[in-house]
Amino acid sequence: MTHPHETIVVTHHNADLDALASMIAACRIYDGVALRGRAINPMVQRYLALHKDEFPLIPHQRVDPANVRRVIVVDVRDGRRLSEYNAMIDHAEEVIVWDHHPAGPHDIPAHELHIEPTGSCATLLVERLIADDIMLDAAEATLLMLGVYTDTGRLSFDTTSPRDIDAAAHLLRSGANLSVVSRYLEEEFTIPQRVLLADLLESSVETSYDAVEIATAHASAPRFVRGASKVVQRVMNIMGDDAIFAIMHFEKDKRVQIIGRSRVPYVDVGAMLRELGGGGHPGAAAATFKKTTPEEVSVRLAALIESTTLRPTRVRDMMSSPVVTVAHDASLLELDAMLNEFGVRGVPVTRDGVLQGMISRRDIDAVRGKSDLSIPVASSMTHELITIAPNEPIEDALELMTRHDIGRLPVLVDGLLVGVISRSDILSKLYGAPKGCPTRRQVTADAP
């Protein structure tokens, strides 16, 4: 299937977060559609696992070059990195380039160039959005902040310009969520930090407190390790826990330090460590102890965690219930009408009231044009189900959707279907949008 879009937005092979953010911004400016190339960066793949419905990309093979009138090229102008789009670029009546890289001998010819030496290409597009008075929602602002932060090392690289900082400030005012940004960014470590990382990973123990997973880890080092907080953050991201407390003994300095990190609002590590004489913020805190042993600190921390009341948002608080389902022997045509009627993208499939699988609009679109939609739903549904219990925190649902790249989770109690939680439910939690709020980005093409 091809798509008759006249304005397309493309970027370089192995697209990174700055490239993705720049494409989405360009789509807002030029009312175009973003194309997905053969390869994208693993961090972008991880991001799109949750956000593919929010920011759909069309596979480049589905676009007929003969239908393309205008091509917007972002974050690149070297033709060697755009080979999969050559036919579209050659056919287009207008080629517009936005880039922040120096000129080279292989740059493509363009009718309009926007080239500035900023740290991030996304910065240039943010400036244009401001000039055109185009408002951003929280998800858009967060993605653009990811783009700026990725290419500027969180505004720390030498290539960072004042314009990048101004763009970041505008995005923050527009609702960019820094906790989401941190979830997707990684940092390089020094040798002492790497040693500390290995020790903390090896010693990490996870304990569940009413379905809230809190990890504790222990490590020792001869001297204080600068940037230890970044290491603790990485351990939490790798392990996937809701929060972590790392107890570190710096032997020659004769001190013990606890560093706490939390990625959920219901574990306030700042408030908890203030009880032990430390302090900080809800998501990041620390406490330092002298003339005491790591074992004594560990006992005090365990008692503190046990005595803390945790109130997470649970799956049951956000799931859709009662559940719209489709019978296994209904036709795909009937399913298509049902999805339109209820305004949902997918539903569970049941047989005699028992959950059999899941099916979505993508499954219908995969069949459309190849086979008659009169075939039964069971022929196209997903049989391997990932489910969740209603008492689990909403962040656990987010992790399952990201890890398995799925759009919705059936919620089960003793094997019985009691609800469904979807990507839109998770996104409303991440960005604070009202549940069911329609998006401005209405794309008629099939999302990959």
C-alpha positions, 0 to 999 in steps of 0.5 A: 500500500502506498500513501499519496502524501505531498509533503514528507519529512525525512532524516538520516539513516539510523535516526537518533532522538534529535532526528526524530524530534526534528521530524515531528517539529517539521511535521507541525510546521509544514503539515507533513508526515514523517517517514521511517527509514530502514534503521533507527537508533535503539534509543528511538526504538525504545521511545517509539515502543510507547509513543508510536501512536502519539508520533506515528511514522510511515515506512518509506516503502509505502510512499510513492515518489511520484506523489511527493511534491515537497521534501523536508530534510532534517538533521542531515544534508549529506546525500550518502545518509539519505540514499533510501529517499533519493527517488523522492528527493529527485522527484520533489518540486521543493527540497527544504533542509534544516541542519546544524552540521557543517557543509560537506562535499556530498550535500544534497541540493536544496531550494531552501536551507536553514543551517545554523551551528547550534548544538541540536537540530531540534533547537532550530525547529523550536525557534521556528515553532516560536516564530510561527506561534505554534503551541506544543503539548506536553508530549511534543515538548518532551520529545523536543527536549529529548532531542536538545538534551541528546545532542548537547549532553544535557546542555553540557557539550562544548557545542551547546549554544545559548540558543539551545538553552533558550529552546530548552527553557521554552520547552520546559515552559511548554510542559516538557516532562523531565522525568520522562526525558531522564528515562530515555537518556544515558550517560558515559561513566568514568572507571571508578563509576563503572566499578561502582556500577558493577558492585551495585548491580551485583548486590542489588536486592529488590523487595516488593511493598504492596506491589511497589518494587524498591531496591537496596544495593551496597558497595564500597570504594577506597575514596568518595566517587564523584558522580555516584548519583548518576551511577545509582540512577543508571542502576535503577533504570537497568533494574526497572525498580520504582525506587532504589537506595544505594548504601556506599562505604567510602573507606578512607574517607570514613563515611557512609552515604545513602543515595536514593532515587525514585521514578515514581511520585509515591516513593518520596526519597527526599522525605524518607532520607530527611528522617535519617538526617539527609535531604533532597527532592522527591526523586533524588536525595542523599544522606551521609553518616560518619562514625557508623558502619554500613550495617548500622545504616542498612538496619535504619534504612530497612526500618524506614522503608517498612514504616513508610506508607506508599500510595501509588496510582494502580492499574485499577484506577486508570483501566477501562471497565467494563471491557468492550470485547469481540467474539472470536468468530466475529468478522474483521469487518464487524470488528472494524465497525466496532472500533469506529463505534467505540473510538478504540484502537483494539479490543480483547477477543473472547470465546464463551466469555474466556479471554483468547487473544487481543486484536487491534486496528493494525491487525485489520490494516495488515489484512486489508487489501490482501484478503476479504475482511469477512474472515474471523477475528481469530485468524488475525488476533495475537494469541500470546498475551501479556496481562497485568493485575489491577493492584499493580502500579501504573508504572508496571504497565508502562514497563510491560508495554515498552518491553513487549512493544504492545498497545494495551494490556488485559487486566485479569483477576483469577483469570477473569477479564476485568479491564483493559489499560492502553497506551493512551491511559499511560500517556495521560498519566505521564503527561497529565492529559485528560483520559480520552482527550483527542490529539491534534495529530490526526494521521490517515496513514497506517502507523508501523 
